[in-house]
Amino acid sequence: MTAQPLYINAAAATPGPLDIVPVGGRIGAEIRGLQLSGDLDDATVAAIRGALNRHKVIFFRDQQLDNAGHEAFAARLGAPVAHPTVPVAEGSRYLLDLESREGFAASTWHTDVTFAPAYPEASILRAIEVPEAGGDTLWANTATAYDDLPAPLKALVDDLRAIHSNSYDYANVFSNTSQERAEAYRKVFASTVYETEHPVVRVHPETGERNLLVGQFVQRFVGLNSADSQRIFAILQEHITKPENTVRWRWRAGDVAIWDNRATQHRAIADFGLQGRHLRRATIAGTVPVGIDGQPSRAIKPAPEPHAIAAE
């Protein structure tokens, strides 16, 4: 039996205690009149999570968070975790620094840390310094992208699996920077090489939606050669990043964006030249994805620890 789409038009009204203003028709909403902190009550936190499930990415203007407040709020949403390879920002326990003064940004479409089996559930990004112009961020809805696929493509991807890794050609991906800087970035980001096999269609554990799980870290599809993998990857990414599935956010200092990392891709726009751009990100621990067939993702590198055998 064919599953019915579960997503709801993001522009529809969302009942609850929050002042929610949709930004895009399929993805993105601004929540107004709320200061984020570690002291929010349970009902407000539940409403934020509900808005996140519905809108995929939610935005808050004029926040007053410092590192401690950022981490305290993240702990209200789930279990915060540090990046598996990149050191934490100075003065924090698990915040990731995203700072550039030379136009360097993650300007490729990706879902965070999919090279790991249980990649993050959500990310919370805080703007500290932003360019006068440029440096916006885009997000894409991977649930509506799946739902819009023609039936033959759905039949192809429903059983397909992909290998994700943090080992790739960084100079090619970050073409707006020097070979030396790309190599320095690679030495940190790929200091431990991860490789994971994920289903191409992930069933969202809370909404039941089917989401396309691809993005920058995909190396190849299981059972397909490199050339065929590249063609199929390009087709899927084109569907995900159609303008109808995306939202663009113009940052102001103090803004916070939270996105469901299980249901989105995102990318920064590296169009800000020598202007400063400084953001910090907290991530919330996720669970191992499960495909339509009920089969979970599996770690390839580093090799998973063998299960302990109980003594007889």
Residue, then its C-alpha position, 0 to 999 in steps of 0.5 A: m500500500t502506498a503511504q500518503p504524504l504526511y506533511i502539512n503546508a507550512a504556511a497554514a496556521t499553527p495553533g498554540p501559545l507561540d506567535i508563529v509567522p510562516v516565512g515560506g510556503r513549504i518550509g520556515a517560520e519566524i517565532r516572535g516575542l519569545q526570548l530563548s533560555g534554559d528556563l523556558d517552561d515545558a509547555t513552551v519547549a513542547a510548542i517549539r518542538g511542535a513548530l519545528n516538526r511542522h516548519k522544519v526550520i524556525f527563526f528567532r530575532d533579537q535574542q540575548l544568548d551568550n555561550a552559557g545561555h545557548e548551551a542551556f537552551a540546547a539542553r532543554l531541546g534534547a541532549p547536546v553533543a559536540h562535533p565528532t571531529v572539530p574542537v569546540a569553541e573556546g569557552s564552551r562545552y560543545l558549541l561549534d565555531l563558524e567564523s570567517r573573514e575571507g568568504f569561506a563558508a559551507s556553501t554546499w547543500h548538506t545535512d549535518v554530520t550524516f557521515a556518522p550513524a546517529y547524526p544530529e536530530a537538530s541544530i541551533l545556530r546563533a549569529i554573533e557577527v554578520p556581514e552588512a550584505g551577503g552571508d545568508t543561509l538557505w534550507a530545503n525541505t526533504a519531505t516535500a522533495y520526496d513527496d513530489l518525486p514521480a512514482p518511478l523515482k520513488a520506486l528507485v529510491d525507496d530501497l536504495r542506500a548510500i555511503h556517506s563519508n567526511s573524506y572527500d575533495y575539500a578543494n573542489v567543494f570549497s572552490n572559493t578558497s585556497q588549496e592550502r586552506a582547504e587542506a587545513y580544513r580537511k586535516v581537522f574535519a577528517s581527522t577521524v574518517y567516518e563512513t556510514e551506510h544510510p537509507v536514501v529515504r529516512v522515515h522521520p521518527e516523530t512525524g512519520e514523514r519520508n525524507l530524502l537523505v542525501g547531501q554533500f557527504v554522499q560518496r556513492f549509492v550501494g550497488l551502483n558505480s561512480a558514474d551512475s551514482q553521480r547522475i542519480f545524486a544530481i537528480l535527487q539534489e535538484h528535486i530537494t533544492k527546487p525553489e519551492n522547497t527552500v527558504r532563505w534567511r537574512w541574518r542579523a546579529g542576535d538571530v537564532a535559527i533551529w532546524d530539524n536535521r532529519a528533515t532538511q538540508h542547508r547551505a551558507i551563501a559565500d558571497f560576503g567577500l572579506q566581511g566578517r561572519h561569525l556564528r556558533r552552533a549547538t547540535i542535539a543528539g540524534t538516533v540511527p535512521v530507519g528506512i521504509d523497510g525498517q532496516p537501520s543505518r550501519a557504521i562502516k568506519p570506524a568499525p563498530e565495537p563487537h557486541a559483548i557476549a554474555a558469559e554462559 
